[in-house]
Amino acid sequence: MELYLTEISKYVIAGGMAVYAFFSFLVFIYKGERRRRWIYFLQTVSLFATQFACFIQIIAQTGSKRYFFLLMIQSLVLISTISLFRLVYPDGNRLIINNMCMLLMVGMIMITRISYGKGIRQFLIACASIVIAFIIPEIIFRMAFLERGGWIFAGIGIAVLAILLIYGSVANGSKINFRIAGLSFQPQELVKLIFVFFIASILSRKKDFKTVVLVSAIAAMHVIILVLLKDLGSALLFFVVYICMLFVATNQPLYMIAGLGAGTAASVIAYRLFPHIQQRVAAWRDPWIDIDATGYQITQSLFAISGGSLWGLGLYGGTPTSIPYVEEDFMFAAIAEELGIVFASCLVAVCMSTFLMILLEGYKIKSIFGRLLCVGMGVMYIFQVFLTVGGDSKFIPLTGVTLPLVSYGGTSVMVTIIMFAFVEGECLVRTDERYQEYLKRKREKMNERR
């Protein structure tokens, strides 16, 4: 009986995810949230069908009743999140919230399967982050002074990274952790948001050459400190986000070309200066040469992805724990092994639809600050997905970046949820802009009649 449940649920899980991913792109055909209601409803049904099938598989394999109670609690939290966001912010974007819940659901299931304790911890942090996220849209809608705090954001970001450089603790070769009262968190995750606000605030007001040079210098300081912390994934992330935001703000291809040239030169210098970068590049080029040492993680990841085939081995059917730090750096490989390449590919498609929707919301906003904010956060999100999936599949060298909302990491999950909440806040700004434009046209018509 357990075998039949496991086999049937494999196809239900993959099918549910495929249907959900299909609706994530079907949304773009229809303009307006009202016309998309039926799509969002079917998305929600697919989400919970996938979740239920996953837990059926887990319970069949473990025989533990505690997973049934966990299913009930997680379902209640996800239903409440989707419903309350719709009630509190009817002008918000529901696709972003639905996708956030889907990715959180997948992440919590996989982390719980790998380590029950870490799964519960991740779930509690996600719940706290969602509560905070309910406040964020109202903050960004009402606090216009955020647009004028560019240099303050720059100072805070550099100060936080400098403190981390001096007092941070080393984890997995990088100085990225900070401990207070026994609790560990990663401040550079919070600096991601601060960095985007800094760039958006400055470039939304001034775009002259002098300002661009000054902003570039401060952005370079962020990147240099991250390199000194040996957090190369975040350094690359900050660099790409800045280049994209600069191009959107100025519409000058020369700035992008110059930035890419400077980034290439910096990468060559960093490769020659830091031995751990040389090791990662060597492991990426041919991990089979030193399969028991530097190439161990990537080879195990490739074994996991190929071993899962199209439909996966089923939850608890694979051996994801054979990959060191799998719940942090190799969650994509673990998903591909146990839930299948079809499921993993659809997961990436959901991430892509989230990115496209963030850009679409940014395009609708007339405020330059809001537009740059959406672009920065959208690029920050999707490039992090690219670094993780690319590293796990040996498309690019490993960077040690987590898969947003899916990988284990309380700070990363909290910052990503807050990031999406900021985008929802910009949806409120966009709605208010339309309302103000409507009032303006109405006043003009009244004046014409007089």
C-alpha positions as CSV (number, residue, x, y, z in Angstrom):
1,M,0.0,0.0,0.0
2,E,2.8,2.4,0.9
3,L,4.5,1.7,-2.5
4,Y,1.3,2.5,-4.4
5,L,0.8,5.7,-2.4
6,T,4.4,6.8,-3.1
7,E,4.2,6.1,-6.8
8,I,0.9,7.7,-7.4
9,S,1.7,10.8,-5.3
10,K,4.9,11.3,-7.4
11,Y,2.9,12.0,-10.5
12,V,0.3,14.1,-8.5
13,I,3.1,16.2,-7.1
14,A,4.8,16.8,-10.5
15,G,1.4,17.4,-12.2
16,G,0.2,19.8,-9.5
17,M,3.4,21.8,-9.8
18,A,3.2,21.8,-13.6
19,V,-0.4,23.1,-13.5
20,Y,0.6,25.8,-11.0
21,A,3.5,26.9,-13.2
22,F,1.2,27.0,-16.3
23,F,-1.2,29.3,-14.5
24,S,1.7,31.5,-13.3
25,F,2.3,32.5,-17.0
26,L,-1.4,32.4,-18.1
27,V,-1.9,35.3,-15.7
28,F,0.0,37.6,-18.0
29,I,-2.6,37.2,-20.8
30,Y,-5.3,38.9,-18.7
31,K,-5.1,42.6,-17.6
32,G,-6.5,43.5,-14.2
33,E,-6.7,41.4,-11.1
34,R,-10.5,40.9,-11.4
35,R,-10.1,39.0,-14.7
36,R,-7.4,36.8,-13.1
37,R,-9.5,35.6,-10.2
38,W,-10.3,32.2,-11.6
39,I,-6.6,31.7,-12.4
40,Y,-5.6,32.5,-8.8
41,F,-8.3,30.2,-7.5
42,L,-7.0,27.3,-9.6
43,Q,-3.5,28.2,-8.6
44,T,-4.4,27.9,-5.0
45,V,-6.1,24.5,-5.6
46,S,-2.9,23.3,-7.3
47,L,-0.8,24.6,-4.5
48,F,-2.6,22.7,-1.8
49,A,-3.0,19.5,-3.9
50,T,0.8,19.5,-4.3
51,Q,1.3,20.0,-0.6
52,F,-1.2,17.3,0.4
53,A,0.4,14.8,-2.0
54,C,3.9,15.6,-0.6
55,F,2.7,15.0,3.0
56,I,0.9,11.8,2.0
57,Q,4.2,10.6,0.7
58,I,6.1,11.6,3.8
59,I,3.6,10.0,6.1
60,A,3.6,6.8,4.1
61,Q,7.4,6.6,4.3
62,T,7.8,7.6,7.9
63,G,4.6,6.4,9.5
64,S,4.8,9.4,11.9
65,K,1.6,11.2,12.8
66,R,3.4,14.4,13.7
67,Y,3.6,15.2,10.0
68,F,-0.2,15.2,9.8
69,F,-0.4,18.0,12.4
70,L,2.4,19.9,10.6
71,L,0.3,19.6,7.4
72,M,-2.7,21.1,9.1
73,I,-0.7,24.0,10.7
74,Q,1.2,24.9,7.5
75,S,-2.0,24.7,5.4
76,L,-3.7,27.1,7.9
77,V,-0.9,29.6,7.7
78,L,-0.8,29.5,3.9
79,I,-4.6,29.9,3.5
80,S,-4.5,32.8,6.0
81,T,-1.7,34.5,4.2
82,I,-3.4,34.3,0.8
83,S,-6.8,35.3,2.1
84,L,-5.7,38.1,4.4
85,F,-3.4,39.7,1.8
86,R,-6.4,39.7,-0.6
87,L,-8.6,41.4,2.1
88,V,-6.1,43.9,3.5
89,Y,-4.5,44.8,0.1
90,P,-7.1,44.2,-2.6
91,D,-5.1,46.4,-5.0
92,G,-2.0,44.2,-4.5
93,N,-0.6,41.6,-6.9
94,R,-1.9,38.2,-6.0
95,L,0.5,36.2,-8.2
96,I,3.5,37.4,-6.2
97,I,1.8,36.3,-2.9
98,N,0.7,33.0,-4.4
99,N,4.2,32.3,-5.7
100,M,5.7,33.2,-2.4
101,C,3.4,30.7,-0.6
102,M,4.2,28.0,-3.1
103,L,8.0,28.4,-2.8
104,L,7.7,28.6,1.0
105,M,5.7,25.4,1.0
106,V,8.2,23.5,-1.2
107,G,11.1,24.8,1.0
108,M,9.5,23.8,4.3
109,I,8.7,20.3,3.0
110,M,12.2,19.7,1.8
111,I,13.9,21.1,4.8
112,T,11.6,19.2,7.2
113,R,12.4,16.0,5.2
114,I,16.2,16.7,5.6
115,S,16.0,17.9,9.2
116,Y,12.7,18.1,11.2
117,G,14.2,20.6,13.7
118,K,15.4,22.9,11.0
119,G,12.1,22.6,9.2
120,I,10.2,23.7,12.3
121,R,12.6,26.6,12.8
122,Q,12.3,27.7,9.2
123,F,8.5,27.6,9.5
124,L,8.4,29.7,12.6
125,I,10.7,32.3,11.1
126,A,8.6,32.4,7.9
127,C,5.4,32.9,10.0
128,A,7.1,35.9,11.9
129,S,8.2,37.3,8.5
130,I,4.7,37.1,7.0
131,V,3.3,39.1,10.0
132,I,6.0,41.8,9.4
133,A,5.2,41.7,5.7
134,F,1.6,42.8,6.3
135,I,2.8,46.1,7.6
136,I,5.4,46.8,5.0
137,P,3.1,47.8,2.0
138,E,1.4,50.5,4.2
139,I,4.8,51.8,5.3
140,I,6.2,52.3,1.8
141,F,2.9,53.8,0.6
142,R,2.8,56.4,3.4
143,M,6.4,57.2,4.1
144,A,7.6,59.3,1.2
145,F,10.8,60.2,3.0
146,L,12.2,56.9,2.0
147,E,12.8,58.4,-1.4
148,R,15.1,61.0,0.1
149,G,17.2,58.8,2.3
150,G,19.7,57.6,-0.3
151,W,22.9,58.7,1.4
152,I,21.6,57.5,4.8
153,F,21.0,54.1,3.3
154,A,24.5,54.1,1.8
155,G,26.0,54.9,5.2
156,I,24.0,52.2,7.0
157,G,24.8,49.5,4.4
158,I,28.6,50.2,4.6
159,A,28.5,50.4,8.4
160,V,26.8,47.1,8.8
161,L,29.2,45.3,6.4
162,A,32.2,46.9,8.1
163,I,30.9,45.7,11.5
164,L,30.5,42.2,10.0
165,L,34.0,42.4,8.7
166,I,35.4,43.2,12.1
167,Y,33.2,41.2,14.4
168,G,31.6,38.6,12.2
169,S,32.2,34.8,12.7
170,V,33.4,32.5,9.9
171,A,31.0,29.9,8.5
172,N,31.9,27.6,5.6
173,G,35.0,29.7,4.8
174,S,33.1,33.1,4.6
175,K,32.7,35.7,7.3
176,I,29.0,36.1,7.0
177,N,27.5,35.3,10.4
178,F,26.9,37.6,13.3
179,R,25.9,36.3,16.8
180,I,23.9,38.2,19.4
181,A,22.6,36.5,22.6
182,G,23.3,33.1,21.0
183,L,21.3,33.8,17.9
184,S,23.0,33.8,14.5
185,F,22.0,35.9,11.5
186,Q,23.5,37.2,8.3
187,P,23.5,41.0,8.1
188,Q,24.5,41.1,4.5
189,E,21.0,39.7,3.6
190,L,19.4,42.8,5.1
191,V,22.0,45.1,3.4
192,K,20.5,43.8,0.0
193,L,17.4,45.7,0.7
194,I,19.2,48.8,2.0
195,F,21.5,48.7,-1.1
196,V,18.5,48.7,-3.5
197,F,16.9,51.6,-1.6
198,F,20.2,53.5,-1.7
199,I,20.6,53.2,-5.5
200,A,16.9,53.9,-6.2
201,S,16.8,56.9,-4.0
202,I,19.9,58.6,-5.5
203,L,19.4,57.8,-9.2
204,S,15.7,58.7,-9.1
205,R,16.6,62.3,-8.4
206,K,20.0,62.9,-10.2
207,K,21.5,61.1,-13.1
208,D,24.4,63.4,-14.1
209,F,27.9,62.0,-14.5
210,K,29.2,63.3,-11.2
211,T,26.4,61.5,-9.3
212,V,26.9,58.3,-11.3
213,V,30.6,58.3,-10.4
214,L,29.9,58.9,-6.7
215,V,27.2,56.3,-6.5
216,S,29.4,53.8,-8.4
217,A,32.2,54.4,-5.9
218,I,30.0,53.7,-2.9
219,A,28.5,50.6,-4.6
220,A,32.0,49.4,-5.3
221,M,32.8,49.8,-1.5
222,H,29.9,47.5,-0.8
223,V,31.3,44.9,-3.2
224,I,34.9,45.2,-2.0
225,I,33.8,44.6,1.6
226,L,31.8,41.6,0.6
227,V,34.9,40.3,-1.3
228,L,37.0,40.7,1.9
229,L,34.3,38.8,3.7
230,K,34.8,36.1,1.1
231,D,31.1,36.2,0.3
232,L,31.6,36.2,-3.4
233,G,28.1,35.2,-4.3
234,S,26.7,38.3,-2.6
235,A,29.4,40.5,-4.1
236,L,28.5,39.4,-7.6
237,L,24.8,39.8,-6.7
238,F,25.3,43.4,-5.6
239,F,27.4,44.2,-8.7
240,V,24.8,42.9,-11.2
241,V,21.9,44.6,-9.4
242,Y,23.7,48.0,-9.5
243,I,24.6,47.6,-13.2
244,C,20.9,46.8,-14.1
245,M,19.5,49.7,-12.0
246,L,22.1,52.1,-13.4
247,F,21.1,51.2,-17.0
248,V,17.4,51.5,-16.3
249,A,17.8,54.9,-14.5
250,T,20.1,56.4,-17.2
251,N,19.3,54.5,-20.3
252,Q,23.0,54.7,-21.2
253,P,24.5,51.5,-22.7
254,L,28.0,52.9,-22.2
255,Y,27.6,52.7,-18.4
256,M,26.6,49.1,-18.7
257,I,29.5,48.3,-21.0
258,A,31.9,50.1,-18.7
259,G,30.5,48.3,-15.7
260,L,30.8,44.9,-17.3
261,G,34.4,45.6,-18.3
262,A,35.2,46.7,-14.8
263,G,33.5,43.6,-13.4
264,T,35.4,41.3,-15.7
265,A,38.7,42.9,-14.7
266,A,37.8,42.7,-11.0
267,S,36.9,39.0,-11.4
268,V,40.3,38.2,-13.0
269,I,42.1,40.1,-10.1
270,A,40.1,38.3,-7.5
271,Y,40.8,34.9,-9.1
272,R,44.5,35.6,-8.9
273,L,44.4,36.9,-5.3
274,F,42.1,34.4,-3.5
275,P,43.0,30.7,-3.5
276,H,39.4,29.6,-2.6
277,I,38.2,31.2,-5.8
278,Q,40.7,29.2,-7.8
279,Q,39.5,26.0,-6.0
280,R,35.9,26.7,-6.9
281,V,36.8,27.4,-10.6
282,A,38.9,24.3,-10.7
283,A,36.1,22.2,-9.2
284,W,33.7,23.7,-11.8
285,R,35.9,23.0,-14.7
286,D,36.6,19.4,-13.8
287,P,35.2,18.2,-10.5
288,W,36.0,14.6,-11.2
289,I,39.8,15.2,-10.8
290,D,39.4,15.7,-7.1
291,I,36.1,14.0,-6.4
292,D,36.8,13.3,-2.8
293,A,37.7,16.8,-1.8
294,T,37.0,20.1,-3.8
295,G,34.8,18.4,-6.3
296,Y,32.8,16.3,-3.9
297,Q,29.8,18.7,-3.5
298,I,29.3,19.4,-7.2
299,T,29.7,15.7,-8.2
300,Q,27.2,14.6,-5.5
301,S,24.8,17.3,-6.8
302,L,25.1,16.0,-10.3
303,F,24.5,12.5,-9.2
304,A,21.3,13.7,-7.3
305,I,19.9,15.6,-10.3
306,S,20.5,12.8,-12.7
307,G,19.3,10.1,-10.3
308,G,16.0,11.8,-9.8
309,S,15.1,11.5,-13.5
310,L,11.8,13.1,-14.7
311,W,9.5,12.2,-11.8
312,G,11.9,11.8,-8.9
313,L,12.6,9.0,-6.4
314,G,10.0,10.3,-4.0
315,L,10.4,12.0,-0.7
316,Y,12.7,9.8,1.5
317,G,13.6,7.9,-1.6
318,G,16.9,9.6,-2.3
319,T,20.0,10.5,-0.3
320,P,20.2,14.3,-0.4
321,T,22.1,14.4,2.9
322,S,25.1,12.9,1.1
323,I,25.6,16.5,-0.2
324,P,27.3,18.7,2.4
325,Y,25.2,21.7,3.3
326,V,22.4,20.5,1.1
327,E,19.7,22.4,2.9
328,E,21.5,25.7,2.4
329,D,23.4,25.5,-0.9
330,F,22.1,22.5,-2.9
331,M,18.3,22.6,-2.4
332,F,17.7,22.5,-6.1
333,A,19.7,19.3,-6.4
334,A,17.7,17.7,-3.5
335,I,14.4,18.7,-5.1
336,A,15.4,17.3,-8.5
337,E,16.5,14.0,-6.9
338,E,13.3,13.4,-4.8
339,L,10.6,15.3,-6.6
340,G,12.0,15.0,-10.2
341,I,13.4,17.2,-12.9
342,V,9.9,18.1,-14.1
343,F,9.1,19.5,-10.6
344,A,12.4,21.3,-10.3
345,S,12.0,22.9,-13.8
346,C,8.5,24.1,-13.0
347,L,9.9,25.5,-9.7
348,V,12.3,27.6,-11.8
349,A,9.5,28.6,-14.0
350,V,7.5,29.9,-11.0
351,C,10.6,31.9,-10.0
352,M,10.8,33.4,-13.5
353,S,7.1,34.3,-13.5
354,T,7.6,36.1,-10.1
355,F,10.5,38.1,-11.6
356,L,8.4,39.0,-14.7
357,M,5.5,40.2,-12.6
358,I,7.7,42.4,-10.5
359,L,9.1,44.0,-13.6
360,L,5.6,44.4,-15.0
361,E,4.5,46.2,-11.8
362,G,7.6,48.4,-12.0
363,Y,6.7,49.3,-15.6
364,K,3.2,50.5,-14.5
365,I,4.6,52.8,-11.8
366,K,5.2,56.4,-12.9
367,S,7.4,57.2,-9.9
368,I,11.0,56.7,-10.9
369,F,11.9,55.7,-7.4
370,G,9.3,53.0,-7.3
371,R,10.2,51.8,-10.8
372,L,13.9,51.4,-9.8
373,L,12.9,49.8,-6.5
374,C,11.0,47.1,-8.4
375,V,13.8,46.6,-10.9
376,G,16.4,46.3,-8.2
377,M,14.5,43.8,-6.1
378,G,13.4,41.8,-9.1
379,V,17.0,41.5,-10.4
380,M,18.2,40.7,-6.9
381,Y,15.7,37.9,-6.6
382,I,16.1,36.3,-10.1
383,F,19.9,36.5,-10.2
384,Q,20.1,34.8,-6.8
385,V,17.9,32.0,-8.3
386,F,20.3,31.8,-11.3
387,L,23.4,31.6,-9.1
388,T,21.9,28.8,-7.0
389,V,20.5,26.7,-9.9
390,G,23.5,27.4,-12.1
391,G,25.9,26.4,-9.3
392,D,24.0,23.2,-8.4
393,S,23.9,22.1,-12.1
394,K,27.5,23.0,-12.9
395,F,26.5,25.7,-15.3
396,I,28.5,28.2,-13.3
397,P,31.0,27.9,-10.4
398,L,29.5,27.5,-7.0
399,T,28.8,30.8,-5.2
400,G,27.3,29.6,-1.9
401,V,24.0,31.6,-2.5
402,T,20.7,30.2,-1.2
403,L,17.6,29.6,-3.3
404,P,15.2,32.3,-2.1
405,L,12.3,31.1,0.1
406,V,13.3,27.4,-0.5
407,S,16.7,26.9,1.0
408,Y,17.3,26.9,4.8
409,G,18.3,30.3,6.2
410,G,16.1,32.4,8.5
411,T,17.6,35.7,7.5
412,S,17.3,35.0,3.8
413,V,13.7,33.9,4.0
414,M,12.8,36.9,6.1
415,V,14.5,39.4,3.7
416,T,12.9,37.8,0.6
417,I,9.4,37.9,2.1
418,I,9.9,41.6,3.1
419,M,11.2,42.3,-0.4
420,F,8.0,40.9,-1.9
421,A,6.1,43.0,0.6
422,F,7.9,46.2,-0.7
423,V,6.8,45.3,-4.2
424,E,3.2,45.0,-2.9
425,G,3.6,48.4,-1.4
426,E,4.6,49.7,-4.9
427,C,1.3,48.2,-6.2
428,L,-0.5,50.5,-3.8
429,V,1.5,53.4,-5.1
430,R,0.6,52.5,-8.6
431,T,-3.1,52.3,-7.7
432,D,-2.9,55.7,-6.0
433,E,-1.2,57.2,-9.1
434,R,-4.1,56.0,-11.2
435,Y,-6.6,57.4,-8.8
436,Q,-4.9,60.8,-8.7
437,E,-4.7,60.8,-12.5
438,Y,-8.5,60.1,-12.6
439,L,-9.2,63.0,-10.2
440,K,-7.0,65.3,-12.3
441,R,-8.9,64.4,-15.5
442,K,-12.2,64.8,-13.7
443,R,-11.3,68.3,-12.5
444,E,-10.1,69.2,-16.0
445,K,-13.5,68.2,-17.5
446,M,-15.3,70.2,-14.9
447,N,-13.2,73.3,-15.6
448,E,-13.9,72.9,-19.4
449,R,-17.7,72.8,-18.7
450,R,-17.5,76.0,-16.7
